[in-house]
């Protein structure tokens, strides 16, 4: 069963076509600068060379049409006709409290996604654009929404409620929702499989560390707490996001700088994090290079990030009461071996022992980076959100 996986941003679209039976990726690529002049399209078949070209894409429907035409192209395509695509799985960001699992898309689902736009104004409209475009171009193909927030709907109220008047939850559903759920779900399942421990009797902390970062406490395969909140701004210091801070800071800086809350939110989302601390870059590779050249702010930014991650791991160990494994994933988690080492150095109180050699050698691949006698296993498990979306989509459409 061939499944097309679509991940729409406001001006971008990532895609993969996956054989859900073998889990092989047949082709993948990206459409960038949608709605902007000189858009960029890339396409990489599994057994061919990567194709990149400039092409104007006025909207997501034009972009998806280019993707579909390429997939069935007689020379470079990987399928013979669109009929071979049995379903489309859409990565969707915010499902509010409506969705606790991936869902077959119908008019009611679209209406409920629209009602969540206030909770994810940058993401849900883009996700909906991709869904509507696919529905128009492939009207007879089932569509499935896989929500970032769904995995975290198992959190108990004590974990998701904020210390504000309860009327704001009752009226506006203001609460912790969490994000990166598809990644946390995949990595926790793969960690249990990799370590040969039963998922239904496990306590795992997953660390999705990239430009956007979050941590999740997972008990018996279910999320019980996570670091992102109502929006992806809460939690860890990230590439450009501030993470946790005293809310009074917003009003204080707005008054001192004579700026609006909208301007302040832009600062917290796009000009803070390790970029703001270092004054240099949101890319941890740039920060490492700068630190090696003697840049103290870059060194401080990396150390602060590592400290905050370790603090969350410590608190989630308390939430779980014990922990079997800690897994690192995403761009920084999978590749930044020195950052992993810095984080683990704070966790010796858990009886964790880092295998220095394994840590240095485990980059972008699965592996155990703790020593055999470490009381907690520490793993690197590359995330695969697209595969998780394909699996969920397959499971739903097989039952139609």
N, C-alpha and C positions, 0 to 999 in steps of 0.2 A: 504494500500500500504506500503510494507516494503522497507525501504531505508537504505543502508549502507553508513555511513559517515566516510570518511577517512581523517586523518590529518597527513601528512608525514613530519618528520624532517629529517635531514641528516643521523641520526643513530637511529631514533625512528619512531613509528607509533602508533597513537591513533585511536581508532575506536569505533563506536556505531552503532547498528542496531535499527532503530526507526520505529514504525508504524506511518506513516505520517497522517493517518486518526484520530487516537486517541492521537497522539503525545506521546505515551508511549515508554520508552526505554526498548527494549527486552533484550539487553545484551550490555556490554561495556568492554573495556580492553585496553591493551597497549603491544606493542612489543618494547623492548629497547635493545640497544647495537647491532643494525643491522650492519653486516659487521665487528663485533668485536667478539672475542671469548667469550664464556659463555653468550650468549644473554639471555634475560629474557622475558617471555611471561606471560601475565595475562589475565584472562577472568572472567567476573562476569555476570551470567544470572540474570534477574530481580528477579526471585523467587528461587535462589539457592545460594550456597556458592561460594566464590571466589576461583579460581584455579590459582596457580602460579607455573611455572616450568622453569628450565634452558633448553635452546635449542639453538643450533647454527643456525643463520640466516645469510647466506652469502650476501643476498641482499633483497630489498623490495619485490620482487616477492615471495621469499621463505616465508617471514613474512606474506604476504597476503594469501598465500596458507594455512598456519597454521590457520589463522583467519577463513577462509572459511570452512576448514575441521572441525573446532571446532563448528562453528555455525550450521552445519548439523549433528553433532555427535549424534547417536541414544540415547545415555545416557544423555548427558549434553547440547545438542544443543537446539536452540530455533526455528528453522525452519526445515522443512522436506527436502527441496532441494533448490539449488541455484536459481531455477526458481522463487522462492518466492521473491527474491530480484529484485524489479522492476527497480531500478536505483541506481547509486553510486554517492554521492555528495562529491566532493574533496575540502577541504580547500586549496586555492591557495593564495599565498602572493601578488605577484606583477603582475598587469595587465597593467601597464603603462597607456597610454591614449587610449589604444585599447578598454578597457572594462568599461562600465558604469553600468553594471549589471551582474548578474550571467548568465552563458552562456553554452549551450549544446556543449560538446567537440567534435571537428572534427579535421581534419588535419590542417586546417587553424588556429584554436585556438592554437594548439600545436606549430605551427610555430611562432605565435605571442608571446606566452609565452617564447619560446626560445630566441626571440629578446629582451626580458626583463631581461635575465639572468644577464647582466651587472649591472642592477639596484638592483638585489637581488641575488647575487652569492651564498649565503648560503641557500636560501630558494627555489627558483624556480627549480633548478636541482632536489632537493629532491621531490618537488611536482610532477614534471614530471616523476620521477621514479615510484611513486605510481600510477599515471595515466596509464603509459605504462604497469605496472604489472597487474593492474585490467583489462585493455583491452585484454591482452593476456589470462588471466584466465577466463574472462567473456566476450567473444567477441560480444555477442548479447545483452548485457545489456547497456542501455544508461548511459553516464557519464556526469556529470555537474560540471563545475568549478565555485566556489564561491570565488571571489577575495576580499582580505582584503582592497585593494585600491579602489574598485569600488564605495563604498558608498560615498567616498570623491570627486568623479568626478563632483559633483555639486558645488564645491568651485569656486567662481569667480576669475578671473586672479589676482585681487589686493590681494587676500589671498594666492595664490599659487606661484606667481612669486617672485624670489629672486632679490636682488639689485645688479646683475652682468650683464655684457654685454648680451643683448638679443640674440646675435648670439649663445650663449651656450645653450639657450633653443631651438632655431631653429635647431641647429645641433644635439644636444645630448638629448634634452627633459629634461634638468635639471630644476627641479621645485619641489614644495612641492607636495607629493602624499598622505601622511598620511597612517596609518595602524590601526589595530584593528577595521576596518570598520564593519565587521560582528557583533562584540560585540556592538559597538556604535549604529548600526542600531537596533539590538534587544532591547537594554536597553531603547533607546528613545521611541520606539513603546510601550514597556511594561510600561514605566513610564506614558505615556499619558493614557493608558488603566487603569492602577492602580489608577491614580488620577482623572479619569473620565473627562479628558479634550480632546478636539478635536486635534488630531495630526496635522491636516492641518491648525490649528490656534494656534500654540504653539511655545514657545522658551525654549529649554531645554539644559542644559550643562551636558554632561555625562563624568564621571571620571573613566576611566579604569585603576585601580591602582593595579599593581602586580610587579613582577620582571621587566617586561617591562610595562611602563605606558604611557598613552596618554589621552588627554582631547579633547573633541569635542564640538563645538558650533553648535547647530542644530535648524534651523528655519523652522517651518512648515514641519517637517519630513525630511529635507534635510541638509546635512553637508555644513556649510558655512566657517568653519575654523577648523583646528586641529593642535595639537602640534608637532607630528612627521613630518618629512620632506621628502627629497629625499630618506632617509633611516630611520630606526627606532632609529637612534642615536640622532636625534634632539629632543628638547623639555624639558621635565621634567628631573630632576635628578632621576635615576632609581636604580635598584638593583646593577648593575655593569656598567651601561652606564652613561656617563658624562652629557648628555643632553646639553642644550645651553651653548656655551662658545665662547670667542673671537677667531676667526680662526687663528689669529697670534700666539696663544699659541702653535699650532701644530709645526710651524717652529721654534719657540723659544726653546721649549723643545728638539726637534730633534737636534738642534745645540748644546745645552748645554750638552745633554746626549750622543751625537754622535750616534743616532739611526735613523733608516729609518722611512719614513712615514708609511710604513706597520706595523712596530713595534709600532709606536705611535697610529695607529688606533686600534690595539689590546688592548693597554692600555685603550683607551677611551671606547671601547666596553665591555671589560671583567674585567678590574681592577679598574674601577672608580665608580661613583655613591656613594651610601651609603656605599658600601664596601670600596671604596677608602677613603672616608671621615672618616669613623670609624676605618679603619684598622682592622676590626673584622669580619664582615659578611655582605652578601647581603640580609639576611633573617630578616625581621622586627621583627619577634618573638625573634630572638637572640638579636637584638638590644634592645628590651624592657627589656629582662631579664638582659642584661648588664647595662642598665640605672638604673634599680631598685637596682643593686648592686653598683651603684655609678660611673659607667664609663661615664666620661664627653664627650668623643668623640662619643659614641653611642647616648647620649642625643642630642648632636649637630647635628648629622647626621639625626635623626628623625625630629628635629625642622626645619632643612634646607629643607628637603623634603616637609614638610607640608607648609612651607612658599612659596616654588616655585609653589605648586599646587594652593594655594590661589591666587597667582599673576596671574596665567593663568585664573582662574575663573573670576577674576576681569576684565581682558582684554577682555574675551569673553562676559562678560556682556555688555561691551561697544560695541562690535561687533554686538550683538543682539539688543542693545538699551534698552532692558528689559529682565527679565528672569522669567519664571513661576516656574521652578523646576531645582534642581541640584540632579543628581543621582550618587551614588557610586557603583562600581561593581569591579569584579575580586578579587584575593586573599586578597590583602591589603584593598581594598575598601569595601569588604563585611565583613571582619572579624576584621580588626584592628580598634576597636572602639575608642581607645585613639588617633590614628592618625586622624581619622575623626573629633574628637573633637578639635584637634589642628588646623586643616584646617578651620573649621567653626568659630573658635575664631577670625580669621582674617577677617571675612566677615560680621561683625556686621553693617558696613556701608550700606549693602544692606537690612537692616531690618530683617536679619535672626536671629532667636532665637533657640538655641539648646535645645531640651528636653533631659536633662541629663539621665534620667531613661530610656527613649526609646532608646537612643543611646547605653547604656550599655547592654540592653537586645536584641538589633537587631544585631545578629551575624549570618552570613550565611543564612539569610532569608529576605524576603521582609518586608519592614516597612517604616514608616515615622519617622524621628528622629528630626524633628523640632516641635516647639510648635504650637498649633492651630492658634495663632495670629501672627505667623511668616509671613513676607511679601513674602517670597519665600519658597516653599515647598522643604525640603531636604529629599531624599529617599535613601534607600538601595535596589537595584534591582539586585539580582544575575544574572550574564550573562549566556547565554545559546547559545553559538555559534553553537554547533552541531544541536540544534533544528532549528536555523535560516537556516543553510545549508540544513537540511531536508525539510524545508518549501519551500525554493527556488527551490530545486531539484524537489519536487513534482509538483510545479506549472509549471515548464518547461516541464516535461515529460508527464503531463496530456494533454498537447496541441499538442503532437506529432501525 
